[in-house]
Amino acid sequence: VTSISFDIPGRSFVKLTVSDLLGREVGVPAEGYYNPGNYKVDFNASELSSGVYFYTLEAPDYKETKKMILVK
């Protein structure tokens, strides 16, 4: 299990996805409406193999992708 943190400045719909190197979605640890604040979401990666993954946070007028290295 790994934790992904993010901040929301105003109430909005948020979708957090995890993808592999080929761009295939392998998980959606968070999806829904969030109030302003700081959040920490746990992502269970026990079914995934070690390697490089990307997580993308999408909200209205915002999208950010970051790299994550999974080591087992």
Buried (B, 14 or more C-beta within 10 A) or exposed (E): EBEBEBEBEEEBEBBBBBBBEEEEEBBEBBEEEBEEEEBEBEBEBEEBEEEEBBBBBBBEEEEEEEEBEBEE
